[in-house]
Amino acid sequence: MDKYFPFILLALAVVLLFVLPARQRKRMAEKQQSLQQSLAVGTPVMTTSGLQGTVARLGDGTVDLEIAPGVVVTFVRQAILEVRTPAAESADDDTPGRSADGTL
């Protein structure tokens, strides 16, 4: 058993250093591809550079984002990092230091 220990250790190192990270990268790539396939006009998104906008038009490999009223920019689909959900506005503002009527 002692003579096989270095080989077992080497095999374990290969699994930990190469196989597991490769599976993780594959899973992340599949998730990103499904996100890009699910884009639709009107969807609020954020790009990899942090720019937020709404999908205005979809091309084969591109997406046009409206970042301000009347301002449309074109990005490659891979630049879309995530789909944003609008923050739910509550009737009572729980901001510290403010009362229920909005005064300080």
DASULKA-V304266 format. One record per backbone hydrogen bond with DSSP energy under -1.0 kcal/mol. CO is the residue of the C=O (numbers start at 1). NH is the residue of the N-H. If there is no record, write none. Layout:
[[CO:NH] [CO:NH]]
This chain:
[[4:8] [5:9] [6:10] [7:11] [8:12] [9:13] [10:14] [11:15] [12:16] [13:17] [14:18] [14:19] [15:20] [18:22] [19:23] [20:24] [21:25] [22:26] [23:27] [24:28] [25:29] [26:30] [27:31] [28:32] [29:33] [30:34] [31:35] [32:36] [33:37] [34:38] [40:43] [43:55] [44:84] [45:53] [46:81] [46:82] [47:50] [51:47] [53:45] [54:66] [55:42] [57:64] [61:77] [62:59] [63:75] [64:56] [64:57] [65:73] [66:54] [68:71] [71:67] [71:68] [73:65] [75:63] [76:79] [77:80] [79:48] [82:46] [95:98] [99:102] [103:99]]
